[in-house]
Amino acid sequence: MSTGILSFIEEPTEKEVKEKIERSNSKKTFPNIAKFVKKKRLIANLSQGELSLGLGFKNGQFISNLERSICGVPARKIKLLSLLLHSTPGQVINATLMDDKRHYKLRVSESVEEL
């Protein structure tokens, strides 16, 4: 037990530590934009590498991550992505917003459970 200036701060319980780890592991995913991009890419007959290069990336890793729901579309790439996929910026934005809405609903429900 500490007797210094911070001795009044209680150590978190094991349960609190586990809950914090679980919350940090619930990372944001992007299932709607992932499905949208993969579907449109296949219709456009583009490989992941071709689409990624068209967006200015060095290889297909970005599109691979996008289609696996690991990352979203950077705002500065929305217009170009929509052109390459023969869609509209509004369609790309809509899929992205659906993911944001899903993410915030999950986060709110997690925080309500904590109350």
GUVEX-158374 format. One line per field, with one value per atom (N, C-alpha, C): residue number from 0; residue in one letter; atom name; z, x, y. Coordinates in Angstrom, 2 decimals. Example, Ala and Ser with C-alpha at 12.3 -4.5 7.8 and 13.67 -1.06 7.14 Angstrom:
2
resi: 0_0_0_1_1_1
resn: A_A_A_S_S_S
name: N_CA_C_N_CA_C
w: 7.80_7.80_7.80_7.08_7.14_7.87
u: 13.19_12.30_13.20_12.85_13.67_12.90
v: -5.69_-4.50_-3.30_-2.25_-1.06_0.03
***
This chain:
115
resi: 0_0_0_1_1_1_2_2_2_3_3_3_4_4_4_5_5_5_6_6_6_7_7_7_8_8_8_9_9_9_10_10_10_11_11_11_12_12_12_13_13_13_14_14_14_15_15_15_16_16_16_17_17_17_18_18_18_19_19_19_20_20_20_21_21_21_22_22_22_23_23_23_24_24_24_25_25_25_26_26_26_27_27_27_28_28_28_29_29_29_30_30_30_31_31_31_32_32_32_33_33_33_34_34_34_35_35_35_36_36_36_37_37_37_38_38_38_39_39_39_40_40_40_41_41_41_42_42_42_43_43_43_44_44_44_45_45_45_46_46_46_47_47_47_48_48_48_49_49_49_50_50_50_51_51_51_52_52_52_53_53_53_54_54_54_55_55_55_56_56_56_57_57_57_58_58_58_59_59_59_60_60_60_61_61_61_62_62_62_63_63_63_64_64_64_65_65_65_66_66_66_67_67_67_68_68_68_69_69_69_70_70_70_71_71_71_72_72_72_73_73_73_74_74_74_75_75_75_76_76_76_77_77_77_78_78_78_79_79_79_80_80_80_81_81_81_82_82_82_83_83_83_84_84_84_85_85_85_86_86_86_87_87_87_88_88_88_89_89_89_90_90_90_91_91_91_92_92_92_93_93_93_94_94_94_95_95_95_96_96_96_97_97_97_98_98_98_99_99_99_100_100_100_101_101_101_102_102_102_103_103_103_104_104_104_105_105_105_106_106_106_107_107_107_108_108_108_109_109_109_110_110_110_111_111_111_112_112_112_113_113_113_114_114_114
resn: M_M_M_S_S_S_T_T_T_G_G_G_I_I_I_L_L_L_S_S_S_F_F_F_I_I_I_E_E_E_E_E_E_P_P_P_T_T_T_E_E_E_K_K_K_E_E_E_V_V_V_K_K_K_E_E_E_K_K_K_I_I_I_E_E_E_R_R_R_S_S_S_N_N_N_S_S_S_K_K_K_K_K_K_T_T_T_F_F_F_P_P_P_N_N_N_I_I_I_A_A_A_K_K_K_F_F_F_V_V_V_K_K_K_K_K_K_K_K_K_R_R_R_L_L_L_I_I_I_A_A_A_N_N_N_L_L_L_S_S_S_Q_Q_Q_G_G_G_E_E_E_L_L_L_S_S_S_L_L_L_G_G_G_L_L_L_G_G_G_F_F_F_K_K_K_N_N_N_G_G_G_Q_Q_Q_F_F_F_I_I_I_S_S_S_N_N_N_L_L_L_E_E_E_R_R_R_S_S_S_I_I_I_C_C_C_G_G_G_V_V_V_P_P_P_A_A_A_R_R_R_K_K_K_I_I_I_K_K_K_L_L_L_L_L_L_S_S_S_L_L_L_L_L_L_L_L_L_H_H_H_S_S_S_T_T_T_P_P_P_G_G_G_Q_Q_Q_V_V_V_I_I_I_N_N_N_A_A_A_T_T_T_L_L_L_M_M_M_D_D_D_D_D_D_K_K_K_R_R_R_H_H_H_Y_Y_Y_K_K_K_L_L_L_R_R_R_V_V_V_S_S_S_E_E_E_S_S_S_V_V_V_E_E_E_E_E_E_L_L_L
name: N_CA_C_N_CA_C_N_CA_C_N_CA_C_N_CA_C_N_CA_C_N_CA_C_N_CA_C_N_CA_C_N_CA_C_N_CA_C_N_CA_C_N_CA_C_N_CA_C_N_CA_C_N_CA_C_N_CA_C_N_CA_C_N_CA_C_N_CA_C_N_CA_C_N_CA_C_N_CA_C_N_CA_C_N_CA_C_N_CA_C_N_CA_C_N_CA_C_N_CA_C_N_CA_C_N_CA_C_N_CA_C_N_CA_C_N_CA_C_N_CA_C_N_CA_C_N_CA_C_N_CA_C_N_CA_C_N_CA_C_N_CA_C_N_CA_C_N_CA_C_N_CA_C_N_CA_C_N_CA_C_N_CA_C_N_CA_C_N_CA_C_N_CA_C_N_CA_C_N_CA_C_N_CA_C_N_CA_C_N_CA_C_N_CA_C_N_CA_C_N_CA_C_N_CA_C_N_CA_C_N_CA_C_N_CA_C_N_CA_C_N_CA_C_N_CA_C_N_CA_C_N_CA_C_N_CA_C_N_CA_C_N_CA_C_N_CA_C_N_CA_C_N_CA_C_N_CA_C_N_CA_C_N_CA_C_N_CA_C_N_CA_C_N_CA_C_N_CA_C_N_CA_C_N_CA_C_N_CA_C_N_CA_C_N_CA_C_N_CA_C_N_CA_C_N_CA_C_N_CA_C_N_CA_C_N_CA_C_N_CA_C_N_CA_C_N_CA_C_N_CA_C_N_CA_C_N_CA_C_N_CA_C_N_CA_C_N_CA_C_N_CA_C_N_CA_C_N_CA_C_N_CA_C_N_CA_C_N_CA_C_N_CA_C_N_CA_C_N_CA_C_N_CA_C_N_CA_C_N_CA_C_N_CA_C_N_CA_C_N_CA_C
w: 0.00_0.00_0.00_-0.85_-1.00_0.07_0.50_1.47_0.88_-0.43_-1.10_-1.37_-2.17_-2.46_-3.18_-3.90_-4.63_-3.87_-2.59_-1.82_-1.69_-1.90_-1.79_-3.01_-4.11_-5.33_-5.18_-5.37_-5.24_-6.51_-6.34_-7.48_-8.09_-9.43_-10.04_-9.70_-9.60_-9.34_-10.60_-10.43_-11.58_-12.60_-12.11_-12.99_-13.80_-13.15_-13.85_-14.92_-14.63_-15.61_-16.82_-16.57_-17.66_-18.52_-17.89_-18.64_-19.50_-18.97_-19.74_-20.95_-20.78_-21.89_-22.94_-22.53_-23.47_-24.27_-23.61_-24.30_-25.32_-24.96_-25.89_-27.05_-26.88_-27.96_-28.92_-28.52_-29.40_-30.35_-31.29_-32.23_-33.25_-33.85_-34.87_-36.11_-36.67_-37.92_-38.96_-40.20_-41.31_-42.26_-41.78_-42.62_-43.82_-43.71_-44.82_-45.98_-45.68_-46.75_-47.31_-46.47_-46.94_-47.99_-47.70_-48.66_-49.91_-49.74_-50.87_-51.83_-51.29_-52.14_-52.83_-52.10_-52.73_-53.86_-53.61_-54.63_-55.87_-55.66_-56.78_-57.50_-56.76_-57.37_-58.29_-57.83_-58.65_-59.89_-59.74_-60.90_-61.90_-61.41_-62.28_-62.82_-62.40_-62.84_-62.53_-61.32_-60.87_-59.79_-59.80_-58.69_-57.53_-56.37_-55.23_-55.53_-56.16_-56.50_-57.47_-58.49_-59.47_-58.83_-58.00_-57.34_-56.39_-55.66_-54.72_-55.44_-56.54_-57.33_-57.91_-58.35_-58.87_-57.83_-56.57_-55.47_-55.02_-55.61_-55.27_-54.20_-53.85_-52.88_-53.61_-52.92_-53.56_-53.91_-53.16_-53.43_-53.01_-53.09_-52.80_-51.33_-50.45_-49.02_-48.49_-48.96_-48.47_-48.79_-50.02_-50.40_-49.68_-49.49_-48.71_-47.30_-46.65_-45.30_-45.31_-46.31_-46.43_-46.56_-47.45_-47.68_-46.50_-45.64_-44.43_-43.25_-43.52_-42.51_-41.44_-41.78_-40.83_-40.84_-41.99_-42.09_-42.95_-42.86_-43.67_-44.81_-45.52_-46.64_-46.16_-46.43_-46.08_-46.86_-46.21_-46.84_-48.15_-48.20_-49.40_-50.60_-50.37_-51.44_-51.89_-51.26_-51.55_-53.01_-53.51_-54.88_-55.90_-55.73_-56.65_-56.57_-55.36_-55.20_-55.91_-55.77_-56.42_-57.94_-58.48_-59.93_-60.39_-59.66_-60.03_-59.93_-59.02_-58.81_-59.56_-60.40_-61.18_-60.27_-59.20_-58.25_-58.01_-56.96_-56.64_-55.29_-55.06_-53.74_-52.64_-52.97_-52.00_-51.56_-52.50_-52.14_-51.20_-51.48_-50.62_-49.24_-49.22_-47.95_-47.16_-47.83_-47.14_-46.46_-47.17_-46.57_-45.37_-45.49_-44.39_-43.19_-43.46_-42.38_-41.68_-42.42_-41.80_-40.82_-41.19_-40.28_-39.05_-39.26_-38.12_-37.18_-37.74_-36.92_-36.10_-36.74_-36.06_-34.92_-35.21_-34.21_-33.01_-33.25_-32.13_-31.33_-31.98_-31.23_-30.29_-30.80_-29.96_-28.78_-29.04_-27.99_-26.93_-27.37_-26.43_-25.57_-26.19_-25.41_-24.40_-24.78_-23.83_-22.66_-22.95_-21.87_-20.99_-21.54_-20.73_-19.78_-20.26_-19.41_-18.22_-18.40_-17.32_-16.22_-16.51_-15.51_-14.41
u: 0.84_0.00_0.88_0.54_1.33_0.92_1.89_1.59_1.87_2.12_2.42_1.17_1.35_0.25_-0.92_-0.65_-1.72_-2.28_-1.97_-2.41_-3.93_-4.64_-6.10_-6.78_-6.04_-6.63_-6.69_-7.88_-8.06_-7.62_-7.05_-6.68_-7.97_-8.03_-9.24_-9.34_-10.56_-10.77_-10.43_-10.27_-9.98_-11.12_-12.35_-13.52_-13.48_-13.14_-13.06_-11.98_-10.86_-9.77_-10.22_-10.88_-11.36_-12.38_-13.29_-14.30_-13.65_-12.64_-11.95_-11.25_-10.64_-9.98_-10.99_-12.15_-13.20_-13.68_-13.88_-14.34_-13.30_-12.03_-11.00_-10.85_-11.25_-11.19_-12.37_-13.41_-14.57_-14.32_-13.42_-13.03_-14.13_-14.08_-15.06_-14.84_-15.92_-15.86_-16.72_-16.56_-17.19_-17.88_-18.86_-19.45_-20.23_-20.88_-21.69_-20.83_-19.82_-18.95_-18.13_-17.79_-17.05_-17.84_-19.11_-19.96_-20.19_-20.43_-20.68_-19.49_-18.30_-17.10_-16.83_-16.92_-16.64_-17.63_-18.91_-19.93_-19.67_-19.46_-19.24_-17.92_-16.89_-15.60_-15.72_-16.43_-16.62_-17.45_-18.48_-19.30_-18.44_-17.54_-16.66_-15.50_-15.43_-14.39_-12.98_-12.82_-11.53_-10.97_-9.67_-9.02_-8.84_-8.53_-8.25_-7.06_-6.04_-4.85_-5.16_-5.95_-6.30_-7.07_-8.04_-8.83_-7.95_-7.12_-6.24_-5.27_-4.69_-3.80_-4.55_-5.79_-6.61_-6.88_-6.87_-7.08_-5.77_-4.67_-3.38_-2.59_-2.99_-2.25_-1.25_-0.22_0.87_0.52_-0.40_-0.76_-2.20_-2.65_-4.03_-4.38_-3.44_-3.69_-4.83_-4.91_-5.97_-7.35_-7.56_-8.87_-9.12_-8.08_-8.24_-8.72_-8.09_-8.52_-9.93_-10.25_-11.58_-12.64_-12.40_-13.38_-13.48_-12.48_-12.55_-13.08_-13.55_-14.20_-13.23_-11.95_-10.94_-10.82_-11.06_-10.94_-12.07_-12.25_-13.24_-12.58_-13.36_-12.87_-12.49_-11.25_-10.90_-11.77_-12.21_-13.12_-12.55_-11.25_-10.65_-10.67_-11.00_-11.02_-12.44_-13.47_-14.84_-15.22_-14.93_-15.31_-14.61_-13.31_-12.56_-13.04_-13.28_-13.78_-15.12_-15.98_-17.30_-17.15_-16.22_-15.99_-15.47_-14.50_-13.91_-14.92_-15.88_-16.88_-18.18_-18.19_-19.38_-20.60_-20.38_-21.45_-21.43_-22.08_-22.10_-21.44_-20.93_-20.40_-21.46_-22.71_-23.79_-23.95_-23.75_-23.86_-22.73_-21.53_-20.38_-20.58_-21.01_-21.24_-22.35_-23.40_-24.50_-24.03_-23.23_-22.71_-21.83_-21.03_-20.15_-20.98_-22.03_-22.88_-23.62_-24.03_-24.68_-23.73_-22.44_-21.45_-21.26_-21.21_-21.06_-22.25_-23.45_-24.65_-24.62_-24.24_-24.14_-23.12_-21.98_-20.92_-21.39_-22.04_-22.49_-23.59_-24.46_-25.49_-24.84_-23.82_-23.13_-22.43_-21.77_-21.07_-22.03_-23.17_-24.16_-24.71_-25.01_-25.56_-24.52_-23.24_-22.19_-22.13_-22.22_-22.12_-23.36_-24.52_-25.74_-25.64_-25.05_-24.88_-23.97_-23.04_-22.12_-22.79_-23.92_-24.59_-25.22
v: -1.18_0.00_1.24_2.18_3.40_4.42_5.19_6.24_7.62_7.69_8.96_9.76_10.79_11.72_11.05_9.96_9.27_8.08_7.96_6.80_6.70_7.79_7.77_7.16_6.98_6.41_4.91_4.37_2.93_2.23_1.06_0.23_-0.33_-0.44_-1.02_-2.50_-2.97_-4.40_-5.19_-6.48_-7.35_-7.27_-7.21_-7.11_-5.82_-4.71_-3.42_-3.43_-4.07_-4.17_-4.99_-6.13_-6.98_-6.24_-5.50_-4.74_-3.67_-3.01_-1.98_-2.59_-3.75_-4.45_-4.84_-5.37_-5.76_-4.56_-3.42_-2.21_-1.75_-1.82_-1.37_-2.33_-3.59_-4.56_-4.45_-3.73_-3.58_-2.41_-2.64_-1.62_-1.37_-0.20_0.16_-0.70_-1.19_-1.94_-1.21_-1.61_-0.90_-1.88_-2.65_-3.69_-3.17_-2.04_-1.54_-1.04_-0.26_0.23_-0.93_-1.91_-3.08_-3.85_-4.13_-4.86_-4.04_-2.75_-1.87_-1.85_-1.64_-1.55_-2.87_-3.98_-5.28_-5.56_-5.33_-5.58_-4.71_-3.42_-2.51_-2.80_-3.19_-3.51_-4.72_-5.74_-6.94_-6.64_-5.83_-5.43_-4.66_-3.81_-3.03_-3.87_-5.12_-6.05_-5.52_-5.00_-4.49_-5.40_-5.59_-6.31_-5.33_-5.89_-5.02_-4.12_-4.68_-3.91_-2.78_-3.07_-2.04_-0.89_-1.23_-0.20_0.62_-0.07_0.60_1.55_1.08_1.94_3.13_2.91_3.99_5.07_4.66_5.60_6.26_5.81_6.42_5.69_4.48_3.69_2.80_2.33_1.59_0.15_-0.45_-1.85_-2.09_-3.34_-3.67_-3.80_-3.56_-3.76_-2.89_-1.65_-0.77_-1.34_-1.78_-2.33_-3.64_-4.43_-5.67_-5.35_-4.38_-3.97_-3.40_-2.62_-2.02_-3.11_-4.07_-5.14_-6.12_-6.14_-6.97_-6.17_-4.95_-4.12_-3.61_-3.54_-3.08_-1.56_-0.97_0.49_1.05_2.33_3.02_3.76_4.55_5.32_6.72_7.15_8.52_9.50_10.55_11.52_12.06_12.27_12.84_11.88_10.61_9.61_9.25_9.81_9.42_9.70_10.88_11.22_10.32_10.13_9.27_7.83_7.34_5.97_5.80_6.77_6.66_6.65_7.42_7.41_6.05_5.51_4.22_3.07_3.21_2.14_2.40_3.43_3.78_3.96_4.70_5.01_6.51_6.95_8.38_8.61_9.81_10.11_9.90_10.20_10.01_8.57_7.62_6.20_5.78_6.27_5.95_6.57_7.81_8.51_7.81_7.38_6.70_5.42_4.62_3.39_3.71_4.75_5.17_5.65_6.42_6.92_5.79_4.78_3.62_2.94_2.86_2.28_3.16_4.48_5.40_5.27_5.20_5.09_3.80_2.71_1.42_1.50_2.10_2.22_3.02_4.17_5.01_4.34_3.59_2.85_1.84_1.14_0.16_0.83_1.95_2.67_3.21_3.73_4.26_3.13_1.98_0.88_0.37_0.39_0.00_0.96_2.26_3.26_3.24_2.92_2.83_1.65_0.53_-0.63_-0.34_0.60_0.95_1.73_2.39_3.24_2.44
***
